[in-house]
Every structure is written in structure tokens, then in C-alpha cells.
Amino acid sequence: MVGACKGQNDTSIPITTPPHSTATAVLVATVVIPKPSTSPQISDSPTPGLKSSSELSKCFDDMKILATFGSVPVDQSNTFVAWPGEDYFLGWRIRNTGACFWDSAYSLEAVNSIQNQRLAATTPVVLKNRVAPGNSIEVQFNVSAPLSPGDYPVSWVLLNGYREPVGQELRATIHVPGDSNDKPLPTITPNPNVQFEASSTQVAPYEKLVLSWEVKQAKVVYFYSTGHAWMSNQVPLKGVRVFYPTMSADYNLRVVNENNTVESYKIEVEIEPPLGLPDIFSFEIAPKGNVPLGICVDISWAVRGGLTTRVSLSVNENPLVADADRVGDYSDCPTSTGLKIYTLIANGPAGSVSESKIIHVVP
């Protein structure tokens, strides 16, 4: 079994909901941290179809940030250290401190231009649940750290139906180490209370893949794969999932501890691309030519190809061997005279090849 690579210990800030806060919602968006660039202009004019039934122009609209959290520790300046090319999430708990009701007319949009060769997720995140004044929600964004060292600021803004910014921007800085002055990233100490394993990290298309986990103690556990939201995939503390994947994917285990800290574990599974056609490296029979009746024919073969390549052998289209290994041998003792055509067929993921040998059995 192959174990998981543990992510940074996620010492997310425990969040206490104020007494008057009763509504909680979770939103997810995916963005990629770009090189620092010019922020887009936000229009002051209303957007058709986005104005809500709440009287936006007649009420005071405001928002306050209560806390910042993420899959790795976020310091007081909202900066976190990220491994180059790795995926993380950032989140905020925000409160409606105005007099307007937030609804689907409100959306969260990235202020930084999102231009990166890996992903380009710029779709606004629309609030799905109605948030009354005084209530709070959690918003979360998946981010991918750039490959080059440096500091990468990113921010999002809450817009109302008139495309007006509401409250503070949600800002963070992703620091990708690599300079000589950088301190090394902290060493991760495995948690003995968490086991997360896969049957293999390299499988062929449609090959069976088994993932299992066991968490001895936690507040809640989530298991999810690439492209799925963690909050929709709560699982028991112990479980097994079976997949027959067709593409490479990351499988994640998110463990929320009793003290509200979060630990993230990831197993990367790669799908092996189909190999080329098998290669019949060797196919030999002995004796050759004219073979007296009653003499057995020794046949051997060696085929180059992937692990899934199988071999079959026939004589005059009558099967002798089926589903044999890539290297093998067989002895055939003809019971009649005449031409005998031995055919070897090698079947692989990309197709099959064959080769024939002919002898003449004589009295």
C-alpha cells in the first residue's frame, strides 16, 4: 500500500460565531495565483439582472472580516508559505455589518487579473444563501501556488447588485520560497492517528484503484478528489473507496481536529498512458523445415510490451495457448502430416501484432 503525503499542518484559526450570528454558508471558487499585475476596474453602473429585491439603494451596505484561515498557517499579515506548484485553499469568515440583506445579487470576484498557464478560473462566485444583517458566512477559494519564487498578492471583493464593493477586500499574500534568504519550509511530522493509503499511485486506464483511510480521533473527516468540493464529501472516520479512473487525479483527506485545526493529506495517482504496439522480440520453433511425424516441436517466445500485454499461440488457427505471459515456451506434438502454421499473437493496450512460423510434418 502506498501512503499519503501530508500537507502542511493547517493551524486554521478557530472561529467563534457571535451570539447573534445564525446563518452560515460555504462557497467555493478555484483561482490560480498570478504574477502581480494591474487590478481590473470595477464598474459603478448596475448590472442588468443582478439587482435584488432588497432595496440596495435605500440601505446601508457593509461587511467586516472576522477571521482568515487556510490549509496552511496564515500569519497576522495574511501571508502563508506555499510549496511551488502545490494546491491550497484560503478562506475568510465575514459578517454582514450593514442593513441590507445579501442574496444572489451579491458575488465575490477576484481583484487580481487571473492569467496563468495552469488554470484561469475567473467566474464570479454568487452567494447562494440569503444572509441577514448581523449574520456571517464562510467563503473559501482554492489557489495554486506559482512555480517561481516570490510574493504573490491576491484579493477578492464582495460586490452588490449595483457592482459596488461592499466592505473590505479579502486579501492575502502567497510566499513561494526559493531565495537564498528564505528559511526552509517546516518539516511535517506524520500524525500517527491518521492512515491514508492507496493500492497504487500508477494505474492503467480503468484499472481498479482502492483508497482507504482510518482516523482514530477527529471532529469531522472529508474525502474528495480533484474537482470536487470538500464540504460536500463528509465521510466516516474509517472507510474505503474503489475507483476505475481514466485520468490522473489527486485524492484528498481533510481532517478537522477537535480543536478546529485542519490537517490535509493528498495522494497523487497517475494514469499510465497506453504503450505502443507490443514487439515480438523472439519467436522460435525447433526443429524447422521437414519434421518427421512423432517428433515434438519446441516453441518459445519473448514479447516486449507493458504489464498488460498477453500472448496467445495457435496452430492452423487451432488454439494451443491463451492468455500467456510475455515470455514463455510450449511443446506441440503433431498427430498428422502436412503443413503446420504456428501463429503467435501479442495483445497490448494499443493493439496486437502477430508472427507465424511454418513447418512440414512428413511421414
ChimeraX attribute file (.defattr): number of C-alpha atoms within 10 A of each C-alpha:
attribute: neighborCount
match mode: 1-to-1
recipient: residues
	/A:1	12
	/A:2	12
	/A:3	18
	/A:4	22
	/A:5	16
	/A:6	19
	/A:7	20
	/A:8	22
	/A:9	20
	/A:10	20
	/A:11	18
	/A:12	22
	/A:13	17
	/A:14	13
	/A:15	13
	/A:16	10
	/A:17	16
	/A:18	12
	/A:19	8
	/A:20	10
	/A:21	17
	/A:22	13
	/A:23	15
	/A:24	17
	/A:25	14
	/A:26	14
	/A:27	18
	/A:28	18
	/A:29	20
	/A:30	18
	/A:31	20
	/A:32	25
	/A:33	23
	/A:34	22
	/A:35	18
	/A:36	15
	/A:37	13
	/A:38	9
	/A:39	13
	/A:40	10
	/A:41	7
	/A:42	13
	/A:43	11
	/A:44	10
	/A:45	10
	/A:46	13
	/A:47	13
	/A:48	8
	/A:49	8
	/A:50	15
	/A:51	19
	/A:52	16
	/A:53	10
	/A:54	14
	/A:55	12
	/A:56	18
	/A:57	11
	/A:58	9
	/A:59	12
	/A:60	13
	/A:61	20
	/A:62	17
	/A:63	19
	/A:64	17
	/A:65	16
	/A:66	16
	/A:67	16
	/A:68	25
	/A:69	24
	/A:70	21
	/A:71	23
	/A:72	22
	/A:73	22
	/A:74	21
	/A:75	13
	/A:76	8
	/A:77	9
	/A:78	16
	/A:79	17
	/A:80	19
	/A:81	19
	/A:82	21
	/A:83	20
	/A:84	17
	/A:85	15
	/A:86	12
	/A:87	15
	/A:88	20
	/A:89	17
	/A:90	23
	/A:91	21
	/A:92	19
	/A:93	21
	/A:94	21
	/A:95	26
	/A:96	23
	/A:97	18
	/A:98	18
	/A:99	16
	/A:100	21
	/A:101	22
	/A:102	24
	/A:103	20
	/A:104	17
	/A:105	23
	/A:106	26
	/A:107	22
	/A:108	22
	/A:109	19
	/A:110	23
	/A:111	20
	/A:112	19
	/A:113	19
	/A:114	20
	/A:115	17
	/A:116	15
	/A:117	9
	/A:118	11
	/A:119	15
	/A:120	15
	/A:121	16
	/A:122	17
	/A:123	13
	/A:124	15
	/A:125	19
	/A:126	18
	/A:127	20
	/A:128	15
	/A:129	15
	/A:130	16
	/A:131	22
	/A:132	19
	/A:133	19
	/A:134	19
	/A:135	21
	/A:136	25
	/A:137	21
	/A:138	18
	/A:139	21
	/A:140	18
	/A:141	18
	/A:142	19
	/A:143	22
	/A:144	22
	/A:145	21
	/A:146	25
	/A:147	13
	/A:148	12
	/A:149	16
	/A:150	17
	/A:151	17
	/A:152	18
	/A:153	18
	/A:154	25
	/A:155	16
	/A:156	18
	/A:157	19
	/A:158	24
	/A:159	19
	/A:160	24
	/A:161	24
	/A:162	19
	/A:163	19
	/A:164	17
	/A:165	22
	/A:166	19
	/A:167	19
	/A:168	14
	/A:169	18
	/A:170	22
	/A:171	18
	/A:172	20
	/A:173	18
	/A:174	22
	/A:175	19
	/A:176	22
	/A:177	20
	/A:178	15
	/A:179	9
	/A:180	7
	/A:181	7
	/A:182	10
	/A:183	9
	/A:184	9
	/A:185	12
	/A:186	9
	/A:187	8
	/A:188	11
	/A:189	9
	/A:190	13
	/A:191	11
	/A:192	8
	/A:193	10
	/A:194	21
	/A:195	17
	/A:196	24
	/A:197	20
	/A:198	22
	/A:199	16
	/A:200	17
	/A:201	20
	/A:202	15
	/A:203	20
	/A:204	20
	/A:205	17
	/A:206	12
	/A:207	13
	/A:208	13
	/A:209	18
	/A:210	15
	/A:211	20
	/A:212	18
	/A:213	22
	/A:214	16
	/A:215	19
	/A:216	11
	/A:217	14
	/A:218	17
	/A:219	13
	/A:220	17
	/A:221	24
	/A:222	19
	/A:223	25
	/A:224	19
	/A:225	16
	/A:226	12
	/A:227	9
	/A:228	13
	/A:229	15
	/A:230	17
	/A:231	14
	/A:232	10
	/A:233	14
	/A:234	15
	/A:235	16
	/A:236	13
	/A:237	17
	/A:238	14
	/A:239	13
	/A:240	14
	/A:241	11
	/A:242	12
	/A:243	11
	/A:244	13
	/A:245	17
	/A:246	15
	/A:247	14
	/A:248	16
	/A:249	16
	/A:250	14
	/A:251	19
	/A:252	23
	/A:253	27
	/A:254	23
	/A:255	24
	/A:256	19
	/A:257	15
	/A:258	11
	/A:259	12
	/A:260	17
	/A:261	21
	/A:262	26
	/A:263	22
	/A:264	20
	/A:265	20
	/A:266	20
	/A:267	22
	/A:268	17
	/A:269	19
	/A:270	18
	/A:271	17
	/A:272	14
	/A:273	13
	/A:274	14
	/A:275	15
	/A:276	13
	/A:277	18
	/A:278	24
	/A:279	18
	/A:280	20
	/A:281	12
	/A:282	12
	/A:283	18
	/A:284	14
	/A:285	18
	/A:286	13
	/A:287	14
	/A:288	14
	/A:289	14
	/A:290	14
	/A:291	20
	/A:292	14
	/A:293	16
	/A:294	14
	/A:295	13
	/A:296	15
	/A:297	16
	/A:298	15
	/A:299	19
	/A:300	15
	/A:301	19
	/A:302	18
	/A:303	22
	/A:304	16
	/A:305	20
	/A:306	17
	/A:307	12
	/A:308	13
	/A:309	23
	/A:310	21
	/A:311	25
	/A:312	18
	/A:313	24
	/A:314	17
	/A:315	19
	/A:316	11
	/A:317	11
	/A:318	11
	/A:319	12
	/A:320	15
	/A:321	14
	/A:322	12
	/A:323	13
	/A:324	14
	/A:325	17
	/A:326	23
	/A:327	16
	/A:328	13
	/A:329	16
	/A:330	13
	/A:331	13
	/A:332	13
	/A:333	11
	/A:334	17
	/A:335	10
	/A:336	12
	/A:337	14
	/A:338	14
	/A:339	16
	/A:340	17
	/A:341	16
	/A:342	21
	/A:343	20
	/A:344	24
	/A:345	20
	/A:346	26
	/A:347	23
	/A:348	22
	/A:349	19
	/A:350	12
	/A:351	13
	/A:352	16
	/A:353	14
	/A:354	15
	/A:355	13
	/A:356	14
	/A:357	16
	/A:358	16
	/A:359	18
	/A:360	16
	/A:361	20
	/A:362	14
	/A:363	11
